[in-house]
Amino acid sequence: MNVLVVGSGGREHALAWKLAQSPELDELHAAPGNPGIAGLGRCHPVRAEDTEGLLDLCRNAEIDLVVVGPEQPLVAGVADELRHAGIAVFGPGREAAAIEGSKLFAKKVLAAAGVPAPAALAVARPPCVVKADGLAGGKGVFMCRTAAELDAGLKAAAALGGRTLIEEWLDGDEVSVFALVAGEDVVPLAAARDHKRIGDGDTGPNTGGMGSFTPVAEVDVNALVDAVQRPVAAELARRGAPFVGVLYAGLMITADGPRVLEFNCRLGDPEAQVILPLLEGDLLSACAGAARGELRPLPISGRAAVSVVLAAGTYPESGDSGTPIHGVREAEDSGGLVFHAGTARRDDRLVTNGGRILDVTALGDDVADARRAAYAAASLISFDGMRFRSDIAQEAARV
């Protein structure tokens, strides 16, 4: 089977790495890919949102299955155009992807499906949460405990354009829960926890994610998928927008039960970097089956995984480009998995090319073991200005 992975980040490198392990794979292609993916297959200079370019690539490379990694092309309807051309796609069409593309739409679906979510507020008063309605790369949510934070959050959300939501403040533990979906058929996948803020102790602005770990103690994945993804998938199908792909629910586990904070229409980043290495089944076979409307379980290892993001010194305000990166091979030789998130090749040297540069993942018998191994591998990598959180999975490792 010839497979095309769409995207260029750490999640897409993790997807390509796992897909490349399938005995069903003949050729692996990526658009546009990155230097890490280039070690597994062939990368093509086609943007993820370039529908015509993707169609031409699929025809020329005789692609049998397209796996779309990032949310932007899904929300833009790339999967629809590929399917209309007769190409199998793992990823939802535009109408189903609106579950991530519009938080207001997601609210309506949740209400119709009877799934609990934070209450919308007519008046903005702290403490509350301010959200930009559309896509914001993980940076469109503002936690506002004080009047000053609320004022700053409202301005930042408005600067992103589009509509703004105000929601009640909830207390509890956040968890990301993933399920494979094909119409109304749903198969639980895994749960992970993402560290979204830039600084230790969850300080500073939100980012696309600074690290993650799995499993999450005392989280019943099957029960949460039954309560959230199944009714939402049924509601989307009822609306004539059946979902195909990974449906990711960001939840707050409160004293009154789970509440859906957000939906994503794809694997998380950096959650994919800890979930995919623990999959014991054939990811390619599962994705191809889902594209045909046939779901099958993907067993998850009983081990643990931790991923630490190495970011540019100016992230999340800006990224870095052209700075040489050292130590990746040494980190891999130590047993770490190094997924490329924002890198490039210049004059045969690996250099920075983004905000989040590398994701260093390690496995262990428990979270504490995986955490030690991940940080040991990360310590072997360096580039000027490199920053990372030192407390990824710290609390979980103490359990």
ZAMARGU-4260 file (C-alpha; in steps of 0.2 Angstrom, whole numbers, plus 5000, padded with zeros to 4 digits):
<rodrens>
0) 5000/5000/5000 | 5007/5017/4995 | 5003/5030/5009 | 5004/5049/5010 | 5006/5058/5027
5) 5000/5076/5026 | 5009/5088/5037 | 5026/5093/5043 | 5027/5092/5062 | 5031/5081/5077
10) 5014/5072/5076 | 5017/5068/5057 | 5034/5062/5061 | 5027/5050/5074 | 5013/5045/5062
15) 5026/5041/5048 | 5037/5032/5060 | 5022/5021/5066 | 5015/5018/5049 | 5032/5013/5042
20) 5032/4998/5054 | 5017/4990/5045 | 5020/4975/5034 | 5006/4982/5022 | 5017/4997/5018
25) 5025/4998/5001 | 5030/5016/4999 | 5029/5031/5012 | 5027/5048/5005 | 5024/5065/5015
30) 5018/5082/5010 | 5028/5092/5014 | 5036/5081/5028 | 5052/5086/5037 | 5070/5079/5039
35) 5065/5066/5052 | 5051/5059/5040 | 5064/5060/5025 | 5073/5046/5034 | 5058/5035/5032
40) 5051/5039/5015 | 5050/5052/5002 | 5045/5070/5006 | 5037/5082/4993 | 5037/5101/4992
45) 5018/5102/4993 | 5009/5112/5007 | 4997/5103/5018 | 4983/5115/5012 | 4987/5114/4993
50) 4973/5103/4987 | 4977/5103/4969 | 4995/5099/4973 | 4990/5084/4984 | 4979/5078/4971
55) 4993/5078/4958 | 5005/5070/4970 | 4992/5056/4974 | 4990/5052/4956 | 5008/5052/4952
60) 5013/5042/4967 | 4998/5030/4965 | 4993/5034/4983 | 4981/5021/4991 | 4978/5030/5007
65) 4981/5048/5014 | 4983/5051/5032 | 4980/5069/5037 | 4990/5075/5052 | 4986/5093/5056
70) 4969/5102/5058 | 4971/5116/5046 | 4969/5106/5030 | 4955/5095/5038 | 4945/5111/5043
75) 4948/5118/5025 | 4940/5103/5017 | 4955/5094/5009 | 4949/5077/5014 | 4933/5080/5005
80) 4942/5085/4989 | 4953/5069/4990 | 4938/5058/4993 | 4929/5066/4978 | 4943/5061/4967
85) 4942/5043/4973 | 4956/5043/4986 | 4954/5035/5003 | 4957/5047/5017 | 4960/5045/5036
90) 4953/5061/5042 | 4936/5070/5043 | 4928/5081/5030 | 4925/5099/5032 | 4908/5098/5040
95) 4914/5085/5053 | 4930/5094/5056 | 4920/5110/5061 | 4920/5101/5078 | 4937/5109/5080
100) 4936/5123/5068 | 4922/5132/5077 | 4920/5131/5096 | 4902/5138/5094 | 4898/5123/5083
105) 4905/5111/5095 | 4895/5118/5109 | 4879/5115/5098 | 4884/5097/5095 | 4888/5094/5113
110) 4871/5101/5118 | 4861/5091/5106 | 4871/5075/5111 | 4868/5078/5129 | 4887/5079/5134
115) 4891/5091/5148 | 4902/5106/5144 | 4907/5122/5153 | 4892/5135/5154 | 4893/5149/5142
120) 4893/5166/5150 | 4883/5181/5144 | 4894/5193/5154 | 4913/5192/5156 | 4918/5192/5174
125) 4933/5184/5182 | 4937/5170/5185 | 4932/5164/5168 | 4939/5157/5152 | 4940/5167/5136
130) 4941/5157/5119 | 4943/5162/5101 | 4930/5153/5091 | 4942/5147/5077 | 4959/5138/5075
135) 4973/5146/5085 | 4986/5133/5085 | 4983/5129/5104 | 4985/5148/5108 | 4967/5154/5108
140) 4962/5150/5126 | 4965/5162/5140 | 4963/5158/5158 | 4957/5174/5167 | 4958/5174/5186
145) 4959/5193/5188 | 4951/5208/5179 | 4968/5212/5172 | 4970/5194/5165 | 4952/5196/5158
150) 4956/5212/5149 | 4972/5205/5142 | 4963/5189/5137 | 4948/5198/5128 | 4961/5209/5118
155) 4971/5194/5113 | 4956/5184/5108 | 4949/5198/5097 | 4966/5200/5089 | 4965/5183/5082
160) 4949/5188/5073 | 4932/5180/5073 | 4920/5177/5087 | 4924/5175/5106 | 4917/5164/5119
165) 4916/5167/5137 | 4915/5151/5148 | 4913/5147/5166 | 4929/5143/5176 | 4931/5125/5181
170) 4942/5117/5193 | 4949/5099/5191 | 4962/5089/5181 | 4963/5090/5162 | 4965/5075/5151
175) 4965/5071/5133 | 4955/5056/5127 | 4957/5049/5110 | 4945/5037/5100 | 4945/5030/5082
180) 4929/5035/5074 | 4920/5029/5057 | 4903/5036/5057 | 4894/5030/5072 | 4907/5016/5076
185) 4919/5021/5089 | 4934/5012/5096 | 4943/5019/5112 | 4961/5023/5109 | 4970/5030/5124
190) 4972/5045/5136 | 4986/5057/5139 | 4990/5073/5148 | 4997/5088/5139 | 5007/5102/5147
195) 5001/5118/5138 | 5009/5132/5146 | 5027/5138/5142 | 5034/5138/5160 | 5037/5126/5174
200) 5023/5125/5186 | 5010/5129/5172 | 5016/5147/5171 | 5016/5159/5156 | 5006/5159/5140
205) 4998/5144/5132 | 5008/5135/5118 | 5005/5121/5106 | 5011/5109/5120 | 5027/5108/5129
210) 5026/5089/5133 | 5015/5075/5137 | 5013/5058/5146 | 5003/5042/5146 | 4995/5033/5155
215) 4985/5045/5166 | 4981/5037/5183 | 4963/5034/5187 | 4956/5038/5170 | 4944/5025/5163
220) 4946/5028/5144 | 4932/5016/5139 | 4920/5025/5151 | 4925/5042/5145 | 4923/5037/5127
225) 4906/5030/5130 | 4901/5046/5138 | 4908/5058/5126 | 4914/5052/5109 | 4900/5040/5106
230) 4886/5052/5107 | 4895/5066/5098 | 4899/5054/5084 | 4881/5049/5083 | 4875/5067/5083
235) 4888/5072/5069 | 4881/5057/5059 | 4863/5062/5062 | 4868/5079/5055 | 4874/5071/5039
240) 4892/5075/5043 | 4899/5058/5048 | 4917/5058/5057 | 4931/5048/5050 | 4948/5048/5059
245) 4953/5052/5077 | 4941/5062/5088 | 4950/5070/5102 | 4941/5076/5117 | 4950/5088/5129
250) 4941/5085/5146 | 4941/5093/5163 | 4938/5080/5177 | 4928/5090/5190 | 4920/5085/5206
255) 4903/5084/5196 | 4910/5073/5182 | 4919/5076/5166 | 4916/5092/5156 | 4922/5094/5137
260) 4933/5109/5136 | 4936/5107/5117 | 4936/5094/5103 | 4950/5091/5090 | 4948/5082/5074
265) 4965/5073/5074 | 4978/5066/5085 | 4985/5078/5098 | 5003/5086/5096 | 5012/5081/5107
270) 5000/5068/5113 | 5003/5057/5097 | 5021/5056/5102 | 5017/5046/5117 | 5002/5036/5112
275) 5009/5030/5095 | 5024/5022/5102 | 5013/5012/5114 | 5002/5005/5100 | 5004/4986/5098
280) 4993/4984/5083 | 4995/4989/5065 | 4991/5008/5063 | 4991/5007/5044 | 4978/4993/5044
285) 4968/5002/5057 | 4968/5019/5047 | 4964/5010/5030 | 4950/5001/5039 | 4943/5017/5046
290) 4943/5025/5029 | 4932/5011/5022 | 4921/5012/5037 | 4928/4996/5046 | 4935/4999/5063
295) 4946/4987/5073 | 4953/4989/5090 | 4971/4995/5092 | 4979/4987/5108 | 4989/4999/5119
300) 5005/4993/5128 | 5004/4993/5147 | 5020/5003/5148 | 5022/5022/5150 | 5028/5036/5138
305) 5034/5053/5141 | 5038/5067/5128 | 5048/5083/5131 | 5047/5097/5119 | 5063/5106/5115
310) 5058/5124/5109 | 5066/5140/5102 | 5071/5152/5115 | 5058/5165/5109 | 5043/5152/5108
315) 5028/5155/5109 | 5030/5173/5103 | 5041/5168/5088 | 5051/5154/5082 | 5069/5152/5076
320) 5077/5147/5060 | 5094/5142/5054 | 5102/5138/5071 | 5112/5122/5071 | 5106/5107/5081
325) 5118/5095/5090 | 5116/5078/5098 | 5101/5070/5090 | 5110/5055/5085 | 5117/5053/5103
330) 5099/5055/5110 | 5093/5041/5098 | 5107/5030/5102 | 5103/5032/5121 | 5086/5024/5117
335) 5076/5040/5115 | 5064/5043/5101 | 5067/5060/5093 | 5053/5067/5083 | 5056/5082/5072
340) 5044/5096/5074 | 5052/5111/5067 | 5068/5107/5058 | 5076/5109/5041 | 5092/5103/5032
345) 5104/5117/5026 | 5121/5112/5019 | 5119/5095/5025 | 5116/5101/5043 | 5101/5099/5054
350) 5095/5117/5059 | 5080/5125/5068 | 5065/5129/5058 | 5050/5134/5069 | 5044/5136/5087
355) 5044/5119/5094 | 5059/5111/5087 | 5060/5093/5093 | 5050/5080/5103 | 5060/5068/5114
360) 5050/5053/5119 | 5055/5038/5130 | 5046/5023/5136 | 5047/5015/5153 | 5038/5002/5164
365) 5030/5017/5173 | 5029/5036/5171 | 5044/5039/5182 | 5055/5027/5172 | 5049/5035/5156
370) 5052/5052/5163 | 5070/5049/5168 | 5074/5041/5151 | 5066/5056/5141 | 5075/5069/5151
375) 5092/5059/5149 | 5089/5058/5131 | 5084/5077/5130 | 5100/5082/5139 | 5111/5076/5125
380) 5103/5088/5112 | 5108/5106/5111 | 5105/5122/5101 | 5107/5140/5105 | 5092/5147/5114
385) 5085/5130/5117 | 5071/5130/5131 | 5060/5116/5138 | 5050/5113/5154 | 5059/5103/5168
390) 5043/5097/5176 | 5034/5087/5162 | 5025/5072/5170 | 5033/5077/5187 | 5017/5075/5197
395) 5012/5058/5189 | 5029/5051/5192 | 5027/5053/5211 | 5011/5043/5211
</rodrens>
